[in-house]
Amino acid sequence: MPASLSRLAPDRIARHETSPRNADLVLGILSLVGCGIFTGIPAWIMGKNDLKEMDAATMDPEGRQLTNIGKILGMVSCILTVVMICGYVILFGALGGFLMTQQK
């Protein structure tokens, strides 16, 4: 048994070994390279939950840094998506207003 798992509760060790490693990091990266909010939200939620489990000593803290990076990438992707949507609304609103004034 790895030393990092020795402090975990015995009933949680099997659960940890079968859980997907770095799934939140993969989702965070995918959210930035094209999947946007569809993988950003799950990365943010999974990262938050995994960090809580690591703090409660029910999950191996070995991948804490990668988990935190995945969570942050998910957060950045969600924020960028919201900013871009707001930008499109403002742009098309201004364009629509400009076109309306030109038709009169």
C-alpha positions in Angstrom: 0.0 0.0 0.0 1.4 3.4 -0.9 2.4 5.6 2.0 0.0 8.3 0.9 -3.0 5.9 1.2 -2.0 4.7 4.7 -3.8 7.5 6.5 -7.1 7.0 4.5 -10.0 5.0 6.0 -9.7 1.4 4.7 -13.2 1.4 3.2 -12.3 4.5 1.1 -9.1 3.1 -0.3 -10.8 0.8 -2.8 -13.1 3.7 -3.9 -10.1 5.9 -4.5 -8.2 3.4 -6.6 -11.1 3.0 -9.0 -11.9 6.7 -9.3 -10.7 8.4 -12.5 -7.4 10.2 -12.0 -7.1 13.7 -13.2 -10.5 13.7 -14.9 -11.1 17.3 -13.7 -7.8 18.3 -15.3 -8.8 16.8 -18.6 -12.2 18.5 -18.5 -10.5 21.8 -17.6 -8.2 21.6 -20.6 -11.0 20.6 -22.9 -13.0 23.5 -21.7 -10.3 25.9 -22.8 -9.6 24.3 -26.2 -13.1 24.3 -27.6 -15.7 22.6 -25.4 -16.3 25.7 -23.3 -18.8 25.7 -20.6 -19.9 22.2 -21.3 -16.8 20.7 -19.7 -15.8 23.8 -17.7 -18.7 23.4 -15.2 -18.1 19.7 -14.6 -14.3 20.4 -14.1 -15.1 23.1 -11.6 -17.6 20.9 -9.7 -15.4 17.8 -9.7 -12.3 19.8 -8.7 -14.2 21.4 -5.8 -15.5 18.0 -4.6 -12.2 16.2 -4.9 -10.4 19.0 -3.0 -13.0 18.6 -0.2 -12.4 14.9 -0.1 -8.6 15.5 0.1 -9.1 17.9 3.0 -11.3 15.4 4.8 -8.6 12.7 4.2 -10.9 10.4 2.3 -9.0 10.8 -0.9 -5.3 10.5 -1.7 -3.9 14.0 -1.7 -1.1 13.1 -4.2 -2.9 14.8 -7.2 -3.9 17.9 -5.3 -2.0 20.3 -7.5 -3.4 18.8 -10.8 -6.9 18.8 -9.3 -6.6 22.4 -8.3 -5.3 23.3 -11.8 -8.3 21.5 -13.4 -10.7 23.4 -11.1 -9.1 26.7 -12.0 -9.2 26.0 -15.8 -12.9 25.1 -15.5 -13.5 28.4 -13.6 -11.5 30.4 -16.2 -13.4 28.8 -19.0 -16.8 29.5 -17.5 -15.9 33.1 -16.8 -14.6 33.6 -20.3 -17.7 32.1 -21.8 -19.9 34.4 -19.8 -17.8 37.4 -20.8 -17.9 36.4 -24.5 -21.7 36.0 -24.4 -22.1 39.4 -22.8 -19.8 40.8 -25.5 -21.8 39.3 -28.3 -25.0 40.7 -26.8 -23.5 44.2 -26.6 -22.0 43.9 -30.1 -25.2 42.7 -31.7 -27.3 45.1 -29.7 -25.2 48.0 -30.9 -25.2 46.7 -34.4 -28.9 46.4 -34.4 -29.4 49.9 -33.0 -27.1 51.3 -35.7 -29.0 49.5 -38.4 -32.3 50.7 -37.0 -31.1 54.3 -37.1 -29.8 53.9 -40.7 -33.2 52.7 -42.0 -35.1 55.8 -40.9 
